[in-house]
């Protein structure tokens, strides 16, 4: 919101306050006049003038008020009212007032004057035009004025709303507030280096313009959600100490055609007045999507808005000091005209942080938490592979909430690990499980852990194995990579498939049967095997991509779909996928058979302790027994009641980072 908008809001508040005060005063005046002009409460007798004269002769008048009434058409016409004089024994209800109207001679008038004491006689002046106006016309005028005033205010506000409808919704972040700088952004050093020249240009534009150079008009930040694209744009404005106009792409799009285009023009007009400044458009794919793409063609309002944005970015001077920074995680659907040089000249890829980047991000976010000395940020960075900056901030927040529920003063390392498991796999669910199902789950997870421990070359050791339900899984084997991986070899992928198949093999050892508990493992293994054959060329079919185009027709360029290979090739693909799965299933069966005793001991230890760390798995595999004490283990396995009938969830699943 601009400063002018803030002033308008303040002025509007003052006007609304004054209007309310005027309404209150007008309503009070109307009520006062109506109340004043209303007849007094009580019983009023209507009499004739002759009857009043008779009562006057008898001395039964207590008070008397005589008022000429020229409006009746005669100067001798009077209105007479007063109060009767009653005796003491008369009830209070008989104390009544009277009123009369008629002609009075001068003699009769004097008789009425003499019938009551001087202090009880009152002669009111004749009703004038002013009094007629005050009693009859003014209330009507006041009521009409209030109605007209309210109608005027309504029409004025409606016109103001119509004028504001096409105004930009960009919010202005003033440099007077606490600003974001590059020290507040971590985990994207390459992106920071690329945008630093923007800061230099905004600080010292003459250093570049004297050589004829012009700064890029637009910078498109592309990357997965939560990687800090918006934060990095704010840091550029904070370092350069320039105004920062931020708006979402969806704020441009409205139901009425032309409104979005008007808002685009108004946004750039505001930016030119504030130059040098930065316009930040978040989620620009909402307005910058390809024109005429997908099923059903384009949207008139969105395309008009995009056309206006293209014209504005191509029309304003590159040396004016207005820079557009946009963010999206769907750069593939943006219109080609938006990405050409002269509009968004360059793309800055803000990727997920690596090991050092995650540690730096954790150090930035850890400043606002009370962390115990046991919290090792480097270890947290190692067990959070694939997490973005937003995920890491959420991890520390969940750890703090967990520590608060445990009434701790500081966040411990165990709180962080519990928060990591909760985010990645779901919260622990202490649900009742039948002992047979629990035993089957233990052997299932023991199979995953054993095969991975045997095949691992040190890059993906076993982190933890548990039979405590999390999410939809009744148990889980978790693996922690020792380094960041940006690609996957065929050996690594086949080991992953072999470990996935080991759950069903381990389950069959104890039950002699198979169940639906390995459904998720089979899905993961099949999907990976098909990618090996169709995408990565890791089969006898050769290095050829057989994967079909699976883009959504509403977002892509094509509506029709064509098959990229023959039916015979499709059959060979199915055979190759089945061969990979079958071979790795046989390998898992062989490993578990050769290490049957270790498999049994791991399963029995899980039944006793519920959760084992990776070090305990390796100790059983190498020495045949657990050497390291198990922290937090129950003294004895609690008796679990049978689970209610219902759909069978996954008996267990393995957890490992997906290959690149």
GUSEMI-90342 format. One record per residue (C-alpha): x, y, z; residue in three letters. Coordinates in steps of 0.5 Angstrom, whole numbers, padded with zeros to 4 digits. Each point is the difference from the previous one (the first is absolute). Last residue first. Example, Ala and Ser with C-alpha at 12.3 -4.5 7.8 and 13.67 -1.06 7.14 Angstrom:
<rs>
       X       Y       Z   residuo
    0027   -0002    0014       Ser
   -0002   -0007    0002       Ala
</rs>
This chain:
<rs>
       X       Y       Z   residuo
    0035   -0075   -0017       Unk
   -0001   -0006    0004       Unk
   -0006    0000    0005       Unk
    0003    0001    0007       Unk
   -0001   -0006    0004       Unk
   -0006   -0003    0005       Unk
   -0002   -0007    0000       Unk
   -0007   -0002    0001       Unk
   -0004   -0004    0005       Unk
   -0006   -0004    0001       Unk
   -0004    0004   -0005       Unk
   -0007    0001    0003       Unk
   -0005   -0005    0000       Unk
   -0007    0003   -0001       Unk
   -0004   -0001    0006       Unk
   -0002   -0005    0005       Unk
    0002    0003    0007       Unk
    0008   -0001    0003       Unk
    0001   -0006    0005       Unk
    0002    0003    0006       Unk
    0007    0001    0002       Unk
    0004   -0002    0006       Unk
    0006    0004    0001       Unk
    0007   -0002   -0002       Unk
    0004    0000    0006       Unk
    0005    0005    0004       Unk
   -0002    0005   -0006       Unk
    0006    0002   -0004       Unk
    0002    0008    0001       Unk
    0007   -0001   -0001       Unk
    0003   -0007   -0003       Unk
    0006   -0002    0003       Unk
    0006   -0001   -0005       Unk
    0002   -0008   -0001       Unk
   -0006   -0003   -0003       Unk
    0002   -0007   -0002       Unk
    0002   -0004   -0006       Unk
    0007    0003    0000       Unk
    0000    0003   -0007       Unk
   -0008    0000   -0003       Unk
   -0002    0001    0008       Unk
    0005    0006    0000       Unk
   -0002    0003   -0006       Unk
   -0007    0000    0001       Unk
    0001    0003    0007       Unk
    0004    0005   -0003       Unk
   -0006    0002   -0005       Unk
   -0004    0002    0006       Unk
   -0006   -0005    0003       Unk
   -0007    0001    0001       Unk
   -0005   -0004    0003       Unk
    0004   -0003    0006       Unk
   -0002   -0007    0001       Unk
   -0004   -0001   -0007       Unk
    0006    0003   -0003       Unk
    0005   -0004    0003       Unk
   -0003   -0006   -0002       Unk
    0000    0002   -0007       Unk
    0007    0002    0000       Unk
    0002   -0007    0003       Unk
   -0004   -0003   -0005       Unk
    0003    0003   -0006       Unk
    0007   -0001    0003       Unk
   -0002   -0007    0000       Unk
   -0002   -0001   -0007       Unk
    0006    0004   -0003       Unk
    0001   -0005   -0006       Unk
   -0007    0000   -0001       Unk
   -0001    0007    0001       Unk
    0005    0001   -0005       Unk
   -0003   -0005   -0005       Unk
   -0007    0003    0000       Unk
    0002    0007   -0001       Unk
    0004   -0003   -0006       Unk
   -0006   -0003   -0003       Unk
   -0004    0006    0001       Unk
    0005    0004   -0004       Unk
    0000   -0005   -0006       Unk
   -0007    0000    0000       Unk
   -0001    0008    0000       Unk
    0005    0001   -0005       Unk
   -0003   -0006   -0004       Unk
   -0007    0003    0000       Unk
    0002    0007   -0002       Unk
    0004   -0003   -0006       Unk
   -0006   -0004   -0002       Unk
   -0005    0006    0000       Unk
    0005    0004   -0004       Unk
    0000   -0006   -0005       Unk
   -0007    0000    0000       Unk
    0000    0007   -0002       Unk
    0005   -0001   -0005       Unk
   -0005   -0005   -0004       Unk
   -0005    0005    0001       Unk
    0004    0005   -0004       Unk
    0003    0006    0003       Unk
   -0002    0008    0001       Unk
   -0007   -0001    0001       Unk
   -0004    0007   -0002       Unk
   -0004    0005    0004       Unk
   -0004    0005   -0002       Unk
   -0001    0007    0004       Unk
    0007    0003   -0001       Unk
    0003    0006    0003       Unk
   -0001   -0002    0007       Unk
   -0004    0003    0006       Unk
   -0007   -0003   -0001       Unk
    0003   -0006   -0003       Unk
    0004   -0002    0006       Unk
    0006   -0002   -0003       Unk
    0001   -0008    0000       Unk
    0004   -0001   -0006       Unk
    0002   -0007   -0001       Unk
    0007   -0003    0003       Unk
    0004   -0004   -0005       Unk
    0006    0003    0001       Unk
    0006   -0003   -0004       Unk
    0006   -0002    0003       Unk
    0000   -0008   -0001       Unk
   -0006   -0005    0000       Unk
    0005   -0004    0004       Unk
   -0002    0004    0006       Unk
    0003    0006    0004       Unk
   -0003    0005   -0006       Unk
   -0001    0006    0005       Unk
   -0007    0002   -0001       Unk
   -0004   -0007   -0003       Unk
    0004   -0005    0003       Unk
    0002    0003    0007       Unk
   -0006    0004    0001       Unk
   -0004   -0007   -0001       Unk
    0004   -0003    0006       Unk
   -0001    0006    0004       Unk
   -0007    0000   -0001       Unk
    0000   -0008    0002       Unk
    0004    0001    0006       Unk
   -0004    0006    0003       Unk
   -0007   -0004   -0002       Unk
    0003   -0006    0003       Unk
    0002    0003    0007       Unk
   -0007    0003    0000       Unk
   -0003   -0006    0000       Unk
    0004   -0004    0005       Unk
   -0005   -0001    0005       Unk
   -0005   -0003   -0005       Unk
    0002   -0007    0003       Unk
    0004   -0006   -0002       Unk
    0000   -0007    0003       Unk
    0005   -0004    0004       Unk
   -0001    0004    0006       Unk
    0007    0001    0003       Unk
    0004    0000   -0007       Unk
   -0005    0003   -0004       Unk
    0001    0007    0004       Unk
    0007    0000   -0001       Unk
   -0001   -0001   -0008       Unk
   -0005    0005    0000       Unk
    0004    0005    0003       Unk
    0006   -0002   -0004       Unk
   -0003    0003   -0006       Unk
    0001    0007    0001       Unk
    0007   -0002    0002       Unk
    0001   -0003   -0007       Unk
   -0003    0006   -0003       Unk
    0005    0005    0003       Unk
    0006   -0004   -0001       Unk
   -0002   -0001   -0007       Unk
    0000    0008    0000       Unk
    0006    0001    0003       Unk
    0004   -0005   -0005       Unk
   -0004    0003   -0006       Unk
    0003    0007    0002       Unk
   -0003    0006    0003       Unk
    0001    0007   -0001       Unk
    0000    0007    0004       Unk
    0002   -0004    0007       Unk
    0001    0004    0006       Unk
    0004   -0004    0005       Unk
    0000   -0005    0006       Unk
   -0007   -0002   -0002       Unk
   -0005   -0002    0006       Unk
   -0004   -0006   -0001       Unk
   -0007   -0001    0004       Unk
   -0003   -0007    0001       Unk
   -0008    0001    0002       Unk
   -0006   -0003    0003       Unk
   -0007   -0001    0000       Unk
    0000    0005   -0006       Unk
   -0006    0005   -0001       Unk
    0003    0006    0004       Unk
    0005   -0003    0005       Unk
   -0001   -0007    0003       Unk
    0005   -0002    0005       Unk
    0004   -0006   -0002       Unk
    0006    0004   -0001       Unk
    0007    0000   -0004       Unk
    0004    0006    0000       Unk
    0006    0003   -0003       Unk
    0002   -0006   -0005       Unk
    0006    0002   -0004       Unk
    0000    0004   -0007       Unk
    0007    0001   -0003       Unk
    0004   -0005    0004       Unk
    0000   -0005   -0005       Unk
   -0007   -0003    0002       Unk
   -0002   -0007   -0003       Unk
    0001   -0004    0007       Unk
   -0004    0006    0004       Unk
   -0005    0001   -0005       Unk
   -0002   -0007    0000       Unk
    0000   -0001    0008       Unk
   -0004    0007    0001       Unk
   -0005   -0002   -0005       Unk
   -0001   -0007    0002       Unk
   -0001    0002    0007       Unk
   -0005    0005   -0002       Unk
   -0004   -0006   -0002       Unk
    0002   -0005    0006       Unk
   -0003    0006    0004       Unk
   -0006    0001   -0004       Unk
   -0002   -0008    0001       Unk
    0001    0000    0007       Unk
   -0004    0006    0001       Unk
   -0006   -0003   -0004       Unk
    0001   -0006    0004       Unk
   -0001    0004    0006       Unk
   -0006    0003   -0002       Unk
    0001    0008    0000       Unk
   -0003    0005    0004       Unk
    0002    0007   -0002       Unk
    0006    0004    0003       Unk
    0000    0005   -0006       Unk
    0007    0003   -0001       Unk
   -0001    0007   -0005       Unk
    0002    0000   -0007       Unk
    0005   -0003   -0004       Unk
    0004    0006   -0003       Unk
   -0002    0006    0005       Unk
   -0001   -0005    0006       Unk
    0007   -0003   -0001       Unk
    0003    0007    0000       Unk
   -0004    0002    0006       Unk
    0002   -0006    0004       Unk
    0008    0001   -0002       Unk
   -0001    0008    0002       Unk
   -0003   -0002    0006       Unk
    0006   -0005    0002       Unk
    0005    0005   -0002       Unk
   -0003    0004    0006       Unk
   -0004    0007    0000       Unk
    0001    0004    0006       Unk
   -0004    0001    0006       Unk
   -0004   -0007    0000       Unk
   -0007   -0001    0002       Unk
   -0001   -0006   -0005       Unk
   -0005    0004   -0004       Unk
    0004    0006    0000       Unk
    0006   -0005   -0003       Unk
   -0005   -0003   -0005       Unk
   -0002    0008   -0002       Unk
    0007    0002   -0001       Unk
    0002   -0006   -0004       Unk
   -0006    0001   -0005       Unk
    0003    0007    0000       Unk
    0007   -0002   -0002       Unk
   -0003   -0005   -0005       Unk
   -0005    0006   -0003       Unk
    0006    0004   -0001       Unk
    0004   -0006   -0004       Unk
   -0006   -0001   -0004       Unk
    0000    0007   -0002       Unk
    0007    0000   -0002       Unk
   -0001   -0006   -0004       Unk
    0001   -0007    0002       Unk
    0003   -0005   -0005       Unk
    0005   -0003    0005       Unk
   -0002    0001    0007       Unk
    0004   -0005    0004       Unk
    0006    0003   -0002       Unk
   -0002    0007    0002       Unk
   -0002   -0002    0007       Unk
    0007   -0003    0001       Unk
    0003    0007   -0002       Unk
   -0005    0004    0004       Unk
    0002   -0005    0006       Unk
   -0005    0002    0006       Unk
    0003   -0003    0007       Unk
    0002    0007    0002       Unk
   -0007    0001    0001       Unk
   -0004    0005   -0005       Unk
   -0004    0006    0002       Unk
   -0003    0002   -0007       Unk
    0000    0007   -0003       Unk
    0007   -0001   -0003       Unk
   -0001   -0007   -0002       Unk
   -0003    0003   -0007       Unk
    0007    0002   -0002       Unk
    0004   -0005    0002       Unk
   -0005   -0005   -0003       Unk
    0001    0003   -0007       Unk
    0007    0000    0001       Unk
    0000   -0008    0001       Unk
   -0005   -0001   -0005       Unk
    0005    0004   -0005       Unk
    0006   -0004    0002       Unk
   -0004   -0007   -0001       Unk
   -0003    0003   -0007       Unk
   -0006    0005    0000       Unk
   -0006   -0001   -0005       Unk
    0001    0004   -0006       Unk
   -0001    0007   -0002       Unk
    0001    0001   -0007       Unk
    0001    0007   -0002       Unk
   -0003    0001   -0007       Unk
    0003    0006   -0005       Unk
   -0003    0005   -0004       Unk
   -0007    0000    0002       Unk
   -0003    0005   -0005       Unk
    0006    0003   -0004       Unk
    0002   -0007   -0002       Unk
   -0006   -0005   -0001       Unk
   -0003   -0004    0006       Unk
   -0007    0004    0000       Unk
   -0001   -0001   -0008       Unk
    0002   -0008    0001       Unk
   -0007    0000    0005       Unk
    0002   -0004    0006       Unk
   -0002   -0007    0001       Unk
    0007   -0003    0001       Unk
    0001    0006    0005       Unk
   -0004   -0004    0005       Unk
    0003    0001    0007       Unk
   -0001    0008    0000       Unk
    0003    0006    0002       Unk
    0000    0007   -0003       Unk
    0005    0006    0000       Unk
   -0001    0006   -0004       Unk
    0005    0006    0001       Unk
   -0002    0007   -0001       Unk
    0006    0005    0000       Unk
   -0002    0004   -0006       Unk
    0006   -0002   -0004       Unk
   -0003   -0006   -0003       Unk
   -0006    0005   -0002       Unk
   -0007   -0003    0000       Unk
   -0003   -0003   -0006       Unk
    0002   -0007   -0001       Unk
   -0002   -0002    0007       Unk
   -0006    0004    0000       Unk
   -0002   -0003   -0007       Unk
    0001   -0007    0003       Unk
   -0004    0002    0006       Unk
   -0006    0002   -0004       Unk
    0000   -0006   -0005       Unk
    0000   -0004    0007       Unk
   -0006    0003    0003       Unk
   -0004    0000   -0007       Unk
    0002   -0008    0000       Unk
   -0002   -0001    0007       Unk
   -0007    0004   -0001       Unk
   -0001   -0004   -0007       Unk
    0001   -0007    0002       Unk
    0004   -0004   -0005       Unk
   -0002   -0006   -0004       Unk
   -0005   -0006    0002       Unk
    0005   -0005    0002       Unk
    0007    0002    0001       Unk
    0004    0007   -0003       Unk
   -0003    0006   -0003       Unk
    0005    0004    0004       Unk
    0005   -0003    0004       Unk
    0000    0002    0007       Unk
    0002    0007    0003       Unk
   -0006    0001    0004       Unk
    0000   -0005    0005       Unk
    0007   -0002   -0002       Unk
    0003    0006    0004       Unk
   -0001   -0003    0006       Unk
    0003    0006    0004       Unk
    0001    0006   -0004       Unk
    0005    0005    0003       Unk
    0001    0007   -0002       Unk
    0006    0003    0002       Unk
    0002    0007    0001       Unk
    0004    0006   -0003       Unk
   -0005    0003   -0001       Unk
   -0006    0001    0004       Unk
   -0004    0004   -0005       Unk
    0002   -0005   -0005       Unk
   -0002   -0005    0004       Unk
   -0007    0003    0001       Unk
   -0001    0000   -0007       Unk
    0002   -0007   -0001       Unk
   -0005   -0002    0005       Unk
   -0006    0004   -0003       Unk
    0002   -0003   -0007       Unk
    0000   -0007    0003       Unk
   -0007    0001    0004       Unk
   -0003    0003   -0007       Unk
    0002   -0006   -0003       Unk
   -0003   -0005    0005       Unk
   -0007    0004    0000       Unk
    0000    0000   -0008       Unk
   -0005   -0006    0000       Unk
   -0004   -0001    0006       Unk
    0001   -0006    0005       Unk
    0006    0002    0002       Unk
    0008   -0002   -0001       Unk
    0005    0005    0002       Unk
    0000   -0002    0008       Unk
    0001   -0007   -0002       Unk
    0007    0002   -0002       Unk
    0002    0002    0007       Unk
    0002    0007    0001       Unk
    0006    0003    0004       Unk
    0003    0007   -0001       Unk
    0007    0001    0003       Unk
    0002    0007    0001       Unk
    0008    0000    0000       Unk
    0005   -0001    0005       Unk
    0005   -0004   -0005       Unk
    0001   -0005    0005       Unk
   -0007    0000    0003       Unk
   -0003    0000   -0008       Unk
    0005   -0006   -0001       Unk
   -0002   -0004    0006       Unk
   -0007    0001   -0001       Unk
    0001   -0004   -0007       Unk
    0004   -0005    0004       Unk
   -0006   -0001    0005       Unk
   -0005   -0001   -0006       Unk
    0005   -0005   -0003       Unk
    0001   -0004    0007       Unk
    0000   -0007   -0002       Unk
   -0007   -0002    0002       Unk
   -0003   -0002   -0006       Unk
    0005   -0003   -0005       Unk
    0004    0005   -0005       Unk
    0000    0006   -0005       Unk
    0001    0007    0002       Unk
   -0001    0004   -0007       Unk
    0004    0007    0000       Unk
   -0003    0005   -0004       Unk
    0002    0007   -0003       Unk
    0007   -0002    0000       Unk
    0005    0005    0001       Unk
    0002    0005   -0005       Unk
    0007    0001   -0003       Unk
    0002    0006   -0004       Unk
    0007    0001    0003       Unk
   -0003    0006    0004       Unk
   -0006   -0004    0002       Unk
    0004   -0005    0004       Unk
    0004    0004    0005       Unk
   -0006    0005    0000       Unk
   -0005   -0005    0003       Unk
    0004    0000    0007       Unk
   -0005   -0003    0005       Unk
   -0005   -0003   -0004       Unk
    0005   -0002   -0005       Unk
    0004   -0004    0006       Unk
   -0006   -0003    0003       Unk
   -0002   -0003   -0007       Unk
    0008   -0002    0000       Unk
   -0001   -0004    0006       Unk
   -0006   -0004   -0004       Unk
    0005   -0006   -0002       Unk
    0004    0000    0006       Unk
   -0006   -0001    0004       Unk
   -0003   -0006   -0005       Unk
    0007   -0003    0001       Unk
    0000    0000    0008       Unk
   -0007   -0003    0000       Unk
    0000   -0003    0007       Unk
   -0001    0006    0004       Unk
   -0004    0006    0000       Unk
    0000    0005    0006       Unk
    0007    0002   -0001       Unk
   -0002    0002   -0007       Unk
   -0004    0006    0003       Unk
   -0007    0000    0002       Unk
   -0003    0007    0003       Unk
   -0003    0002    0007       Unk
   -0004    0006   -0002       Unk
    0002    0007   -0003       Unk
    0001   -0003   -0007       Unk
   -0007   -0001   -0001       Unk
   -0003   -0006   -0003       Unk
   -0006    0002   -0005       Unk
   -0005   -0005   -0001       Unk
   -0003   -0001   -0007       Unk
   -0007    0000   -0001       Unk
    0000    0005   -0006       Unk
   -0006    0004   -0001       Unk
   -0006   -0003   -0005       Unk
   -0005   -0001    0006       Unk
    0002    0007    0003       Unk
   -0004    0004   -0005       Unk
   -0006   -0005    0001       Unk
    0001    0001    0007       Unk
    0000    0007    0000       Unk
   -0006    0000   -0004       Unk
   -0004   -0004    0005       Unk
    0003    0004    0006       Unk
   -0003    0006   -0003       Unk
   -0007   -0003   -0002       Unk
   -0001   -0002    0007       Unk
    0002    0006    0003       Unk
   -0005    0004   -0004       Unk
   -0005   -0005    0002       Unk
    0001    0001    0007       Unk
    0000    0008   -0001       Unk
   -0006   -0001   -0004       Unk
   -0004   -0004    0006       Unk
    0003    0005    0005       Unk
   -0002    0006   -0003       Unk
   -0007   -0003   -0001       Unk
   -0001   -0001    0007       Unk
    0003    0007    0002       Unk
   -0005    0003   -0006       Unk
   -0006   -0004    0003       Unk
    0002    0003    0007       Unk
    0001    0007   -0002       Unk
   -0007    0001   -0004       Unk
   -0005   -0001    0006       Unk
    0002    0002    0007       Unk
    0006    0005   -0002       Unk
   -0003    0002   -0007       Unk
   -0007    0002    0004       Unk
    0004    0003    0005       Unk
    0004    0004   -0005       Unk
   -0007    0002   -0004       Unk
   -0003    0003    0007       Unk
   -0005   -0003    0005       Unk
   -0003    0005    0004       Unk
    0003    0002    0006       Unk
   -0002   -0004    0007       Unk
   -0004    0004    0005       Unk
    0001   -0004    0007       Unk
   -0004    0000    0006       Unk
    0002   -0004    0006       Unk
    0004    0006    0003       Unk
   -0005    0005   -0001       Unk
   -0005   -0004    0004       Unk
   -0006   -0004   -0004       Unk
   -0007    0003   -0002       Unk
    0003    0007   -0001       Unk
    0003   -0002   -0007       Unk
   -0006   -0004   -0002       Unk
   -0004    0006    0001       Unk
    0004    0004   -0004       Unk
    0000   -0004   -0006       Unk
   -0008    0000    0001       Unk
    0000    0007   -0001       Unk
    0005    0001   -0005       Unk
   -0004   -0005   -0004       Unk
    0002   -0007   -0001       Unk
   -0001   -0005   -0006       Unk
    0002   -0007    0000       Unk
    0005   -0006    0003       Unk
    0000   -0004    0006       Unk
    0005   -0004    0004       Unk
   -0001   -0004    0007       Unk
    0005   -0003    0005       Unk
   -0002   -0005    0005       Unk
    0000   -0001    0007       Unk
   -0005   -0005    0001       Unk
    0005   -0006    0000       Unk
    0002    0003    0006       Unk
   -0006   -0002    0004       Unk
   -0004    0006    0002       Unk
   -0001    0001    0008       Unk
    0005    0006   -0001       Unk
   -0004    0004   -0005       Unk
    0002    0001   -0007       Unk
    0002    0006   -0004       Unk
    0000   -0001   -0007       Unk
    0007    0000   -0004       Unk
    0001    0005   -0006       Unk
   -0001    0000   -0008       Unk
   -0004    0006   -0004       Unk
    0002    0001   -0007       Unk
   -0003    0006   -0003       Unk
   -0004    0003   -0006       Unk
   -0001    0008    0001       Unk
    0004    0001   -0006       Unk
   -0003   -0004   -0005       Unk
    0002   -0005   -0005       Unk
    0002   -0006    0004       Unk
    0008    0002   -0001       Unk
   -0001    0006    0004       Unk
    0000   -0005    0006       Unk
    0001    0005    0006       Unk
    0002   -0004    0007       Unk
   -0003   -0001    0006       Unk
    0003   -0004    0006       Unk
   -0004   -0001    0006       Unk
    0002   -0003    0007       Unk
   -0005   -0002    0006       Unk
   -0007    0001   -0003       Unk
   -0006   -0002    0004       Unk
   -0002    0007    0002       Unk
   -0007   -0001   -0002       Unk
    0000    0006   -0005       Unk
    0007   -0003   -0003       Unk
   -0004   -0007    0000       Unk
   -0006    0003   -0004       Unk
    0006    0004   -0005       Unk
    0003   -0007   -0001       Unk
   -0007   -0003   -0002       Unk
   -0001    0006   -0005       Unk
    0007   -0001   -0003       Unk
   -0002   -0007   -0002       Unk
    0004   -0006    0004       Unk
    0005   -0005   -0002       Unk
    0002   -0004    0006       Unk
    0008   -0002    0001       Unk
    0002   -0006    0003       Unk
    0007   -0001    0002       Unk
    0007    0000   -0004       Unk
    0002    0007   -0003       Unk
   -0002    0001   -0008       Unk
    0006   -0001   -0004       Unk
    0004    0006   -0003       Unk
    0006   -0001    0005       Unk
    0001   -0007   -0001       Unk
    0000    0001   -0007       Unk
    0004    0005    0000       Unk
    0005   -0003    0005       Unk
    0000   -0007   -0004       Unk
    0002    0004   -0007       Unk
    0005    0004    0004       Unk
    0003   -0007    0003       Unk
    0000   -0003   -0007       Unk
    0004    0006   -0003       Unk
    0005    0000    0005       Unk
    0001   -0007   -0001       Unk
    0001    0000   -0007       Unk
    0005    0006    0000       Unk
    0004   -0004    0005       Unk
    0000   -0006   -0005       Unk
    0002    0004   -0005       Unk
    0006    0003    0003       Unk
    0002   -0007    0002       Unk
    0000   -0002   -0007       Unk
    0003    0006   -0002       Unk
    0006   -0001    0005       Unk
    0001   -0007   -0002       Unk
    0000    0001   -0008       Unk
    0005    0005    0001       Unk
    0004   -0005    0004       Unk
   -0001   -0005   -0006       Unk
    0002    0005   -0005       Unk
    0006    0001    0004       Unk
    0002   -0007    0000       Unk
   -0002   -0001   -0008       Unk
    0005    0006   -0001       Unk
    0005   -0003    0004       Unk
    0000   -0006   -0005       Unk
   -0003   -0007    0002       Unk
</rs>
